[in-house]
Amino acid sequence: IDDNEQYQVECYGPLTLQEAEGVFFPNLAAMVERILDKQTGSASLAQGTERAIIVGMEYGAPNSSGWTAEDSLEELKQLADTAGAEVVARFLQKRPKPDPAFFIGRGKVQELALYVQQENVDLCIFDDELSPAQQRNIEQSMGVRVLDRTALILDIFAQRAHTNEGKLQVELAQLQYTLPRIMGKGLALSRLGGGIGTRGPGETKLEVDRRRIRDRIAYIKECIGKVKSVRTLHRAGRAKASVPTVSLVGYTNAGKSTLLNTLTNSDIYAQDQLFATLDPTTRQLDLPNKQQAILTDTVGFIQRLPHQLVAAFQSTLEEVVQSDVLLHVIDVSHELYKEQAAAVYQVLDELGAKDKTIITVYNKIDKLPPDSGLAERLSKEENSICISAKARYNLDGLLALIAENLKLKAVEESFLVPYSDSAAVGRLHDAGTVLEQEYLAEGTLLKVRLDAEQVQQFAKYLAADAKD
């Protein structure tokens, strides 16, 4: 049905006998029945819930990590539940390598096509990233919409984006994902190629769509660049005031938002679901030594995080790179917590933040069996602590550990600058926050709060007892 609610007819053929054998006609009929069913309002989609099946494949050499194909498929189900789909079945295929045309093989696709027809399935979700050709071939054979893991995560991010910056970043990632998947005549039959056979009335609809997407991508990147410049100014202001910054990082659903709420008495959205928080949230954190810091909650990571998201959220993730201390929150009650932690470190490595000061926070310690002994072993690790954000267990110890790691970041020093070198006074004002300033016979005495790393630049002016 087109925009005018007129039925459209798609013609097939003329086909040779071999070509006709490749067309799965039962699914064409099932697709028409499903469209008519949705028009009458009796389909599950009319009630807002899509019936979906999830498909995974185990191939290649055995995985050396603890992740198995079944574990990954279970995580895919959680993603589908978060997106609002009803998973009615899961399928796992084993092959030596992916099929270049159908990923899981033509025979398995036809088997799934019969299942989706019988069970009135609306959606098929694959656990791996499909090529545009594979996605097109599977959709044509199965007669239902096909998504891969990347598209599903992008859809969840689109639901979670509330701020203008978050919406722009999600749209950028979606457009970058969609651009190579626009199907049409292809480059070989492009009317803009020039030469014999390519002259015609102008751009085709496909080329117009691609151009519009590229123009939109350029516009969004420009908007995100402006937001990035504002963030840079804010960071420069915090650096000048020597306000330390702490960022929460970790696997999705590890409890980062709950921890931020508990530490700062906030009420940001926190639920037991994947990617509950998308937009970064910043709050003031009061430490035991009466020092104040900035605590930022960031988007959760996941294994095989789409590279489009990492690129689109670069300005947001820069907060992680610029932070003084990272709190790596780990859901220790999850049976694959080690593998989840490894996935987080992989993303941090991509961002260039793996060498930052990291405090390992083992969260949800209250969910462990009392006789497991795991908490005692983990608490002995260097720069780590076991807590429960929801039960408010051992939060004082966490704050003390944060203060201990920040104590060398910002210091207060006194500097005596001779009047003959007045330019140094201006550099001290730029480098930190001047708390006191007094004019003595020997020169200008300043008490300044600045980064410990910058003290050496003004070492010759240090005068802790100059006033005496």
Beta strands, then each sheet from edge to edge (+ up, - down):
strand 1: 50-58
strand 2: 85-94
strand 3: 123-126
strand 4: 145-147
strand 5: 245-250
strand 6: 281-286
strand 7: 292-297
strand 8: 325-331
strand 9: 357-363
strand 10: 384-386
strand 11: 410-417
strand 12: 433-439
strand 13: 444-451
sheet 1: 2+ 1+ 3+ 4+
sheet 2: 6+ 7- 5- 8- 9- 10-
sheet 3: 11+ 13- 12+
end
